[in-house]
């Protein structure tokens, strides 16, 4: 987490009329990003993957409760194999081996996957040299920069990402196979 990243991302909220600046200062906890702000953001980014993992487990729980369906949309209960303790033991062994591998990596080689730029002290006065736009958001950056009005640019950026959530709603046929879906 950097001063620069926290400043840039939260400043998008300042485009909200009337309450934008107050909202940004409330999120920062003052008039600028400081160590306390970065600590709060780090805590949020640390906890969020655990929340996502918990929700994924709840999703799997409900999926095993009702079962899933196949791509053709036909009932396949006759083809299902009953869940057996063998599969549970097999999966637990796989998880155990994965955890052992991760623990070896974390405990014996903690910096092997790290980026040396993460050890550069934060300087709030300039953008870090290693900061570059992510390629998968280039369309959103282009939209943001092409609209001269700040509020219009931020709204267009958010809507350009939210429009992608409508793709699942466009599919209305009874077949669930991906073969006949040219959009995806």
Secondary structure, 3 states (H helix, E strand, C coil): CCHHHHHHHHHHHHHCCCCHHHHHHHHHCCCCCCHHHHHHHHHHHHHHHHHHHHHHHHHHHHHHHHCCCCCCCCCCHHHCCCCCHHHHHHHHHHHHHHHHHHHHHHHHCCCCCCCHHHHCCCCCCCCCCCCCCCHHHHHHHHHHHHCCCHHHHHHHHHHHHHHHHHHHHHCCCCCCCHHHCCCC
